Amino acid sequence: MASTFLNVPLEIRNQIYEYLVIFNISPTPDPPSKESYWVPFNTPSLNLSILRVNKQVHEEASTVLYSQNVFPIRLKIIGTDFCKPIENCNSHFSVTYQTLWEDVHYRRTFGEDQTVKYTTEVSRGNYPFTRIKKDEVIQIPSPQYQHLIRRAKIAIYDLRVTAFGPSDPNTGEPIDNDTLPRDATWRKSVTSILMPFVRARLRNIISEWEKASLDIEMLPAFLHPTSHPDALARNLTEKEVDALNVKYLKELTYTAWPLTTLPGRYSLRLDHPAERRFRDIKKDALRECDDEVVFEKEEEEGFDEMNLENSYSWAIEHGKLVIAGDWHQYPRSRKICCFGGPRPRPQDSKST
């Protein structure tokens, strides 16, 4: 039967493969809403038994599976108010990312000496999960298929905006953003939020990025209307509200900038009617990052590594890679150094 199938022209066989292995999963729900933006991905409706027919059919069907599908990735950013430079707040940000094969949460904070620290939160709910040793982690997608992947789509849910801008903690009066230092140091701080995800995980998903394309969609919590209560209470004019929106959109672009540093093609757009007007602002913001943002070698190495402290390891939960802790030894709220953290000592590197 297999030999008869292989007598069919390859163009026809590829059409048959498409019916079996092509999925259409968007990283954004349809229709997106605040209540449903973080619903689980739909399970791909695939019939992968075709991959077990024989070696040739496996190679042909795998090529269709990995090269023609658009792999969805979802990012959620929660943190302090937008447009707050590092000198005026702690700049704590929490990032959650989901792919079809991985589900990880990490937090970026600043120490008293302004050193950056990335920690992964172990706060998962129901189990069971299967713990696996670090050297037994199976890279997904498998390295033998990574060169076939050509497209991925990322949805960035930005939930940092909670007010029109920073206020004086004593008087409650709004602070003029233009008087706050928004220099290269601050811009570097903003661009580093997603850098661990890009360097430690995303960059390793596709082995031939120069042949791939990335579709990036930014979904802000909201853009400020002149009718917002904060705008009315502060007697902000339409021009002043518009200036705040511009600053927020620029910061959103700074945050997404690491995704544009990969060697492949990319598109970066705003899921909002303001996209057309935002186009020039976006280009200027990306150009500023390209010209000014430079990370030290130690910082680059920190982004590239994903180190787990003792008693924590990778695990499989519902078919996805997650970080798991030893619940017999540590409480649920325990946090672990993960991105850019100190390397475990040899005697501590054993999996629990």
Order of alpha helices (4+ residues) and beta strands (2+ residues): alpha-alpha-alpha-beta-beta-beta-beta-beta-alpha-beta-alpha-beta-alpha-alpha-beta-alpha-alpha-beta-beta-beta
